[in-house]
Amino acid sequence: MVQLLCSNKVYEKLKKELSKYQIEIKPDSSLVLVEKGYDIPDGKLSVVFDGIDYMNVIKLLTTGIREDLHFINTIVGFRDNKFEVIEPIDVFYLEAGPNGITAFTEFNRYSIKETLQYYENVWGIKGFIRINKSQLVNLLHVKEIIPWFNSRYVLRMENHTELEVSKMFSKKLRSTLKI
Amino acid sequence: MEKIHLENIIKSIILGLFIGIILQFSDNTNIKFSYRVLAILASGCVGFFIGLVTEWLTAILPISMANARTYFFINNLIALIVTTVIMMSLIIITNSEMVKKGEFISVLLIVLGIICLANLSDYMMYRRAQNKLRKFKAMIKDTKY
């Protein structure tokens, strides 16, 4: 459980995200998340953050500093009226659409729960990276990075699917791969 | 216009300035230093126009046709065509004294040589990206799975 000292806007966002991880908000908690500009309470362990970085706070709380300790090895996907267990290593990419999140494996596609942001946080350490507003790709299954004009890239996957890395996210790809 | 990337245009300006400097070193005629500086700045402006035109043209290209060969082919083709056209236009507009064909060709060769080198380094970056990807995949596989 944590105490929150922040603006209403950030409070609502944090509340929503924390509930996903079953983290309770309690005013008397010894751990306090303090938005920059608010007074740091005495005698309590405080994490001070910038309002814009609220997702990083969630990441810190859920994965900790040693990220490798946290792993979610399987997810349940829905396909052809049945549920199947999928491992992250088998997922080529995730796509957000009007009907929710779809996980694409080499040959199949599954409907899965949660949001792209969630998987980006949890599976980021497994090589998943956001490449545009609606897709999260597993770099393990990228066969080739094709440069394209206007600072864009195309990722050719092992199953010959081609995914576009938008200009906005190409910086992240470059920094992840250190290119 | 939103697809146009300012960073690439700046790179083009820098390349233009670099070409200008190299051309000044290769030019043995005795002219004022200020003229040389002006020539370098003009070269930077040419770089800017080339960058702008290239970015504008390539923004139109659909990403569905993306593959490495097409990228490098188009990249080189645009660079060569735009550079040649701009150099020719500059000579015609300024009614340059550089009438001797030999002089023009040597300048053109230097310019094209530098552009080819720039494109070669672009290709090296492509190869580097593939290597980095391989290393990243190996690292992730070893440690996270």
Interface residues (C-beta under 8 A of the other chain):
Chain A: D68 F71 I89 I125 K126 G127 L139 L140 V142 E144 I145 I146 P147 W148 F149 N150 S151 R152 V154 E162 E164 K167 T176 L177 K178 I179
Chain B: K3 I4 H5 E7 N8 E55 T58 A59 L61 I63 A66 N67 A68 Y71 I74 N75 D122 M125 Y126 R128 A129 Q130 K132 L133 F136 K137 I140 K141 T143 K144 Y145
